[in-house]
Amino acid sequence: MKEFLNIELMYWEDFADLLVRFAFNLVVVLFMVRYLYYRTTRRKDYLFTYILISLVVFFMCFLLENIKLELGFALGLFAIFGIIRYRTQQIPIREMTYLFLIIGISVINALSNRKVSYAELVFTNLALLVMTYLLERVFLLQHESRKMINFEKIDLIVPERRAELIADLEERTGLKINRVEVDRIDFMRDTARIYIYYYESDNVIIYSEGDRGDSRNNDDDDD
């Protein structure tokens, strides 16, 4: 094979392996984030993030595999991406779980060496996909989300008027509220900080990042 600046232009066997693994990893990731995640949440921002992170992690792991950093490098990626926190908002637990899945799948598909058969690799990916599908679609696990609201009608926060409080909040937010929790009362400003809990599957409204505002006044997702 010809060289350029003492570097081989192409190793056919390695390049073919890259194409096969890349195509396989892309199909698995797209199915997970586009079919399983996006159809439930309709969050395009995380869809964009998951796909690009998967591609970057895959190429980093595959191209650096020959530097013999395999195990340590993989663990380092988990440590780095496992504590990712955006400046504007903390990543909800559910989205963090999908991020962990995406990174894990990409690392597995990129770093599995020749001692790992294609059958083992396919089984591992399918096992993760099937379990995610069962948890999302078959077992119908509901994800209870939490949103923080600054509420000015403090006369409604007493236990005797809890039904009126929930009705007022549902009318304002458009959400079907499961329960509420009064966190802090400010009698100087006649306001209260209230946490509302709702199931995402019961609500058709999906809040975008722009609608969330300050992270201190919005959701800490998922219990």
Sequence and secondary structure as in RCSB ss.txt:
>XXXX:A:sequence
MKEFLNIELMYWEDFADLLVRFAFNLVVVLFMVRYLYYRTTRRKDYLFTYILISLVVFFMCFLLENIKLELGFAL
GLFAIFGIIRYRTQQIPIREMTYLFLIIGISVINALSNRKVSYAELVFTNLALLVMTYLLERVFLLQHESRKMIN
FEKIDLIVPERRAELIADLEERTGLKINRVEVDRIDFMRDTARIYIYYYESDNVIIYSEGDRGDSRNNDDDDD
>XXXX:A:secstr
  EETTEES  HHHHHHHHHHHHHHHHHHHIIIIIIIHHHH  HHHHHHHHHHHHHHHHHHHHTGGGT HHHHHH
HHHHHHHT   SSS   HHHHHHHHHHHHHHHHHHH  TTS HHHHHHHHHHHHHHHHIIIIIS    EEEEEEE
E  GGG SGGGHHHHHHHHHHHH   EEEEEEEEEETTTTEEEEEEEEEGGG      HHHH SGGGSB    
